[in-house]
Amino acid sequence: MSLAMTENEITLALIQSLKEGKKMLFQDIMEELQPYDMAQQYLHIPSKHRNKFLLYCTIEQITEMMQELDTDEQLNVLQKLGIEKSTKVLDLMENDDLASLIADLDAEEIEELLSEMNQEEVDIVQSLMNYEPETAGRIMTNRYVWIPKHYTIREAVDKLKHFAELAEYLNYLYVIDEQKKLVGVVSYKDLLLGDLYDKVEDVMYTRVVKADVHTDQEEVAKLISRYDFVSIPVIEADNKLVGVITVDDIIDIVIQEANEDIEKLSASGKAIDFNTKSMVAAYRRLPWLILLLFIGILSGSIISGFEDTLQTVVALAFFMPMIAGMTGNTGTQSLAVVVRGLVSHDLNSKQVVKLVFRELWVGIIIGVICGVLIFFIAYVWRDSVTLGLVVGSSLFLTLIIGTLAGTIIPLILYRLKIDPAVASGPLITTINDILSLLIYFGIATMFISRLM
Amino acid sequence: MSLAMTENEITLALIQSLKEGKKMLFQDIMEELQPYDMAQQYLHIPSKHRNKFLLYCTIEQITEMMQELDTDEQLNVLQKLGIEKSTKVLDLMENDDLASLIADLDAEEIEELLSEMNQEEVDIVQSLMNYEPETAGRIMTNRYVWIPKHYTIREAVDKLKHFAELAEYLNYLYVIDEQKKLVGVVSYKDLLLGDLYDKVEDVMYTRVVKADVHTDQEEVAKLISRYDFVSIPVIEADNKLVGVITVDDIIDIVIQEANEDIEKLSASGKAIDFNTKSMVAAYRRLPWLILLLFIGILSGSIISGFEDTLQTVVALAFFMPMIAGMTGNTGTQSLAVVVRGLVSHDLNSKQVVKLVFRELWVGIIIGVICGVLIFFIAYVWRDSVTLGLVVGSSLFLTLIIGTLAGTIIPLILYRLKIDPAVASGPLITTINDILSLLIYFGIATMFISRLM
């Protein structure tokens, strides 16, 4: 295959080879493709050619390609393959990918899918499914190389060589004792530079950074990004080595967790992407919107409580959207700072106090500046010092309160081990809306005689 | 050092060894620590011990530790080290880390810092600084192993062994021809499984996934996460291999880009974290807030344009926050879906059209449901069918328009090669605020005689 071929040229060449029944040519092209590209090609060719495409692929190629497809397409491919071939593919698939495939299916479908599989593989996948979703146990793979601590470097290298096909990343070997307990780690670099007859236990690092099976995947991502590892071992409570998590899965998790934070912060609904159907997207977005609708009604009923004030000074309505909007926004700003800060920092009480005081100061500074600014604008616009003072002092107070609410609420949720990002739109917006309207109309009502 | 020691116990043991002048004991502990942990220990010990801490560390340990500190601390360490030792550390530092350190300094400080450094290293770092920030050229490292294509596998393994200390990740070797042009890649797996006397060019992959020096770092992250690589080669226009980007940097970039998206979407100001001073944080947050303040004034002046309508039917004010809030929120929802979708998808015109129609449908569905709901609420609350119809039909229209604005504006920015996330608060909020108030009061004014 020519190096210079574009993606479209490859698609055409593949279709050509399928049409003319040239399996050798097809294989020549496929051999140079990465799994992601194979999957893209499979999705790009017209569906009438897909059966033949799969027929011409080796089981290994189908397995690699599978891992780059989404669940629906994976099931589609398995169905096209028939029971015998699909069982082979399932046997070859990495157990964490298999676990994530069957996580979306119901019991009957799982039964059907796994019925013909190698029992050992089925047991491994089922044991993986026992861990909570989004924990280390759920995303770990069992394809890694471990060595007993009494091995020499030479023996370790031989074992590595033997299992090279199986291990995803070869940067580290994990060292275990007789009870399969994790006792150390050697890097491939150590093996290269060490003496062939040195014992592994003499060159290994014993202070291994590791994750427990129940550790949250976000914590695992934090460890990997801190330590710049390409894999991290996973242990059970008794320090028994049971799996490894690799950096490629971690990148997907970091992206997924960031998306979840954004979904929650923007109250945009769970897991909507470019391929989500409009009914599904609307269904996922509606709960937040309906909640916000009722919050809006609540704000409305607060305003209606001040109907007399508003009736007397209609100009008060002009500043309502500004005050509510500003308070909501400063709360969201603080919330975003806290939520994203927690992605890379752990917090102790001292830092929490420091952070709250920092935000209090931020609130005061922006409160003073924006309050003074709006005082002059309102004064000039409506030619009323009192109105300026009412609007300015309200904004000053609501900005401080909004900032603190956006800081303290996610911190409390974090302490209660609730994901702080759920504080998002609804909670912060409700509190800030209600408080800002109460403060604004409260102050205005106090000065009502001078506003008239 | 005992394996079971906690972080605090290690801190105490280190302080003890520093106080008693036991360098050997200090080194025993340090040798088992990862760079991140060394940095944490350095930051945890009281500052009066830090000079001695640095004195007891090897140059290599200081270099490793440096890379885990932030810029201020790095400069602090360099100052404590004195010119001779700090030059050694700078020589040893990876050039991408060095480039990111000096990116924050002014010309004079850079001059002073680099004055004593190895000229070759200085040249490399300065050439790195010529690339735009956030491009592949800026984040690549020159610590990687390349081999000429005429090498045998045995020669490749020997070279790998020789440079093992230098190469960060050993999973792939990049293969070049006589002009240093990138012609292929071999994995360490291929080397292990191949015959020692095979030529590298016979076993290498020729279809190498690579990044150009000018490629945006976000694109590089996309490539690495798609292909599950631990490193990716970087070339100049003539296909000359000039560097490598490793997965550990990519994880940091994915986190950084997600934070930037959240900063922009929540208009929360650039780069505020837990350690930012309150004056700085307030300064960074203020531009957005002041912009929003003027947007609020703009909304206010639109409302004041309908002063007569509002004076006649004060109840219209009750629904104002709800309509503006809902329209803003549906816009933000769509914006978040588009911005995060673009992180993992590329879009062609066909998909853009599909996405816009999807969102149009979503807007219609949520518009109908929320519109009907608010019709009944307004009707029951204020006992007026007309008010119900005015509020309901306004919400129906503004939800459709808000959804489309949140979709189309970021797509246009994306097509114009402007980061769609900047559409964030300001742009979408302004447009949605103004449109929603105009529609709401426009419809209300049309029915004003029946509303009285």
HADDOCK unambig.tbl for C-alpha pairs under 7 A between the chains (distance, minus, plus):
assign (segid A and resid 3 and name CA) (segid B and resid 206 and name CA) 6.93 0.50 0.50
assign (segid A and resid 3 and name CA) (segid B and resid 207 and name CA) 5.92 0.50 0.50
assign (segid A and resid 32 and name CA) (segid B and resid 205 and name CA) 6.69 0.50 0.50
assign (segid A and resid 32 and name CA) (segid B and resid 207 and name CA) 6.18 0.50 0.50
assign (segid A and resid 36 and name CA) (segid B and resid 226 and name CA) 6.41 0.50 0.50
assign (segid A and resid 36 and name CA) (segid B and resid 227 and name CA) 6.12 0.50 0.50
assign (segid A and resid 161 and name CA) (segid B and resid 192 and name CA) 5.95 0.50 0.50
assign (segid A and resid 164 and name CA) (segid B and resid 189 and name CA) 5.86 0.50 0.50
assign (segid A and resid 170 and name CA) (segid B and resid 171 and name CA) 6.70 0.50 0.50
assign (segid A and resid 171 and name CA) (segid B and resid 170 and name CA) 6.69 0.50 0.50
assign (segid A and resid 189 and name CA) (segid B and resid 164 and name CA) 5.83 0.50 0.50
assign (segid A and resid 192 and name CA) (segid B and resid 161 and name CA) 5.98 0.50 0.50
assign (segid A and resid 205 and name CA) (segid B and resid 32 and name CA) 6.64 0.50 0.50
assign (segid A and resid 206 and name CA) (segid B and resid 3 and name CA) 6.84 0.50 0.50
assign (segid A and resid 207 and name CA) (segid B and resid 3 and name CA) 5.87 0.50 0.50
assign (segid A and resid 207 and name CA) (segid B and resid 32 and name CA) 6.15 0.50 0.50
assign (segid A and resid 225 and name CA) (segid B and resid 248 and name CA) 6.52 0.50 0.50
assign (segid A and resid 225 and name CA) (segid B and resid 251 and name CA) 6.30 0.50 0.50
assign (segid A and resid 225 and name CA) (segid B and resid 252 and name CA) 6.84 0.50 0.50
assign (segid A and resid 226 and name CA) (segid B and resid 36 and name CA) 6.39 0.50 0.50
assign (segid A and resid 227 and name CA) (segid B and resid 36 and name CA) 6.09 0.50 0.50
assign (segid A and resid 228 and name CA) (segid B and resid 248 and name CA) 5.05 0.50 0.50
assign (segid A and resid 248 and name CA) (segid B and resid 225 and name CA) 6.51 0.50 0.50
assign (segid A and resid 248 and name CA) (segid B and resid 228 and name CA) 5.08 0.50 0.50
assign (segid A and resid 251 and name CA) (segid B and resid 225 and name CA) 6.31 0.50 0.50
assign (segid A and resid 251 and name CA) (segid B and resid 251 and name CA) 6.17 0.50 0.50
assign (segid A and resid 252 and name CA) (segid B and resid 225 and name CA) 6.85 0.50 0.50
assign (segid A and resid 254 and name CA) (segid B and resid 255 and name CA) 6.92 0.50 0.50
assign (segid A and resid 255 and name CA) (segid B and resid 254 and name CA) 6.92 0.50 0.50
assign (segid A and resid 258 and name CA) (segid B and resid 258 and name CA) 5.95 0.50 0.50
assign (segid A and resid 259 and name CA) (segid B and resid 340 and name CA) 6.62 0.50 0.50
assign (segid A and resid 262 and name CA) (segid B and resid 262 and name CA) 6.53 0.50 0.50
assign (segid A and resid 262 and name CA) (segid B and resid 336 and name CA) 6.95 0.50 0.50
assign (segid A and resid 266 and name CA) (segid B and resid 332 and name CA) 6.27 0.50 0.50
assign (segid A and resid 266 and name CA) (segid B and resid 333 and name CA) 6.00 0.50 0.50
assign (segid A and resid 266 and name CA) (segid B and resid 336 and name CA) 6.87 0.50 0.50
assign (segid A and resid 267 and name CA) (segid B and resid 333 and name CA) 6.62 0.50 0.50
assign (segid A and resid 268 and name CA) (segid B and resid 333 and name CA) 4.23 0.50 0.50
assign (segid A and resid 268 and name CA) (segid B and resid 336 and name CA) 6.85 0.50 0.50
assign (segid A and resid 272 and name CA) (segid B and resid 337 and name CA) 6.52 0.50 0.50
assign (segid A and resid 273 and name CA) (segid B and resid 337 and name CA) 6.28 0.50 0.50
assign (segid A and resid 273 and name CA) (segid B and resid 341 and name CA) 5.84 0.50 0.50
assign (segid A and resid 274 and name CA) (segid B and resid 341 and name CA) 6.38 0.50 0.50
assign (segid A and resid 274 and name CA) (segid B and resid 355 and name CA) 6.51 0.50 0.50
assign (segid A and resid 278 and name CA) (segid B and resid 358 and name CA) 5.27 0.50 0.50
assign (segid A and resid 278 and name CA) (segid B and resid 359 and name CA) 6.87 0.50 0.50
assign (segid A and resid 278 and name CA) (segid B and resid 361 and name CA) 6.09 0.50 0.50
assign (segid A and resid 278 and name CA) (segid B and resid 362 and name CA) 5.33 0.50 0.50
assign (segid A and resid 279 and name CA) (segid B and resid 362 and name CA) 6.86 0.50 0.50
assign (segid A and resid 281 and name CA) (segid B and resid 362 and name CA) 6.76 0.50 0.50
assign (segid A and resid 282 and name CA) (segid B and resid 362 and name CA) 5.06 0.50 0.50
assign (segid A and resid 282 and name CA) (segid B and resid 365 and name CA) 6.61 0.50 0.50
assign (segid A and resid 282 and name CA) (segid B and resid 366 and name CA) 6.26 0.50 0.50
assign (segid A and resid 286 and name CA) (segid B and resid 366 and name CA) 6.58 0.50 0.50
assign (segid A and resid 289 and name CA) (segid B and resid 326 and name CA) 6.69 0.50 0.50
assign (segid A and resid 290 and name CA) (segid B and resid 370 and name CA) 6.96 0.50 0.50
assign (segid A and resid 292 and name CA) (segid B and resid 326 and name CA) 6.74 0.50 0.50
assign (segid A and resid 293 and name CA) (segid B and resid 322 and name CA) 6.21 0.50 0.50
assign (segid A and resid 293 and name CA) (segid B and resid 326 and name CA) 6.77 0.50 0.50
assign (segid A and resid 296 and name CA) (segid B and resid 321 and name CA) 6.11 0.50 0.50
assign (segid A and resid 296 and name CA) (segid B and resid 322 and name CA) 4.02 0.50 0.50
assign (segid A and resid 297 and name CA) (segid B and resid 322 and name CA) 6.54 0.50 0.50
assign (segid A and resid 300 and name CA) (segid B and resid 318 and name CA) 4.14 0.50 0.50
assign (segid A and resid 300 and name CA) (segid B and resid 319 and name CA) 5.74 0.50 0.50
assign (segid A and resid 301 and name CA) (segid B and resid 318 and name CA) 6.76 0.50 0.50
assign (segid A and resid 303 and name CA) (segid B and resid 318 and name CA) 5.85 0.50 0.50
assign (segid A and resid 304 and name CA) (segid B and resid 318 and name CA) 6.17 0.50 0.50
assign (segid A and resid 311 and name CA) (segid B and resid 311 and name CA) 6.96 0.50 0.50
assign (segid A and resid 311 and name CA) (segid B and resid 314 and name CA) 6.34 0.50 0.50
assign (segid A and resid 314 and name CA) (segid B and resid 311 and name CA) 6.37 0.50 0.50
assign (segid A and resid 317 and name CA) (segid B and resid 317 and name CA) 6.84 0.50 0.50
assign (segid A and resid 318 and name CA) (segid B and resid 300 and name CA) 4.13 0.50 0.50
assign (segid A and resid 318 and name CA) (segid B and resid 301 and name CA) 6.77 0.50 0.50
assign (segid A and resid 318 and name CA) (segid B and resid 303 and name CA) 5.85 0.50 0.50
assign (segid A and resid 318 and name CA) (segid B and resid 304 and name CA) 6.19 0.50 0.50
assign (segid A and resid 319 and name CA) (segid B and resid 300 and name CA) 5.74 0.50 0.50
assign (segid A and resid 321 and name CA) (segid B and resid 296 and name CA) 6.11 0.50 0.50
assign (segid A and resid 321 and name CA) (segid B and resid 321 and name CA) 6.44 0.50 0.50
assign (segid A and resid 322 and name CA) (segid B and resid 293 and name CA) 6.19 0.50 0.50
assign (segid A and resid 322 and name CA) (segid B and resid 296 and name CA) 4.03 0.50 0.50
assign (segid A and resid 322 and name CA) (segid B and resid 297 and name CA) 6.53 0.50 0.50
assign (segid A and resid 326 and name CA) (segid B and resid 289 and name CA) 6.70 0.50 0.50
assign (segid A and resid 326 and name CA) (segid B and resid 292 and name CA) 6.75 0.50 0.50
assign (segid A and resid 326 and name CA) (segid B and resid 293 and name CA) 6.77 0.50 0.50
assign (segid A and resid 332 and name CA) (segid B and resid 266 and name CA) 6.27 0.50 0.50
assign (segid A and resid 333 and name CA) (segid B and resid 266 and name CA) 6.01 0.50 0.50
assign (segid A and resid 333 and name CA) (segid B and resid 267 and name CA) 6.61 0.50 0.50
assign (segid A and resid 333 and name CA) (segid B and resid 268 and name CA) 4.20 0.50 0.50
assign (segid A and resid 336 and name CA) (segid B and resid 262 and name CA) 6.92 0.50 0.50
assign (segid A and resid 336 and name CA) (segid B and resid 266 and name CA) 6.88 0.50 0.50
assign (segid A and resid 336 and name CA) (segid B and resid 268 and name CA) 6.85 0.50 0.50
assign (segid A and resid 337 and name CA) (segid B and resid 272 and name CA) 6.50 0.50 0.50
assign (segid A and resid 337 and name CA) (segid B and resid 273 and name CA) 6.26 0.50 0.50
assign (segid A and resid 340 and name CA) (segid B and resid 259 and name CA) 6.60 0.50 0.50
assign (segid A and resid 341 and name CA) (segid B and resid 273 and name CA) 5.84 0.50 0.50
assign (segid A and resid 341 and name CA) (segid B and resid 274 and name CA) 6.38 0.50 0.50
assign (segid A and resid 355 and name CA) (segid B and resid 274 and name CA) 6.50 0.50 0.50
assign (segid A and resid 358 and name CA) (segid B and resid 278 and name CA) 5.27 0.50 0.50
assign (segid A and resid 359 and name CA) (segid B and resid 278 and name CA) 6.84 0.50 0.50
assign (segid A and resid 361 and name CA) (segid B and resid 278 and name CA) 6.08 0.50 0.50
assign (segid A and resid 362 and name CA) (segid B and resid 278 and name CA) 5.31 0.50 0.50
assign (segid A and resid 362 and name CA) (segid B and resid 279 and name CA) 6.85 0.50 0.50
assign (segid A and resid 362 and name CA) (segid B and resid 281 and name CA) 6.76 0.50 0.50
assign (segid A and resid 362 and name CA) (segid B and resid 282 and name CA) 5.06 0.50 0.50
assign (segid A and resid 365 and name CA) (segid B and resid 282 and name CA) 6.61 0.50 0.50
assign (segid A and resid 366 and name CA) (segid B and resid 282 and name CA) 6.24 0.50 0.50
assign (segid A and resid 366 and name CA) (segid B and resid 286 and name CA) 6.58 0.50 0.50
assign (segid A and resid 370 and name CA) (segid B and resid 290 and name CA) 6.96 0.50 0.50
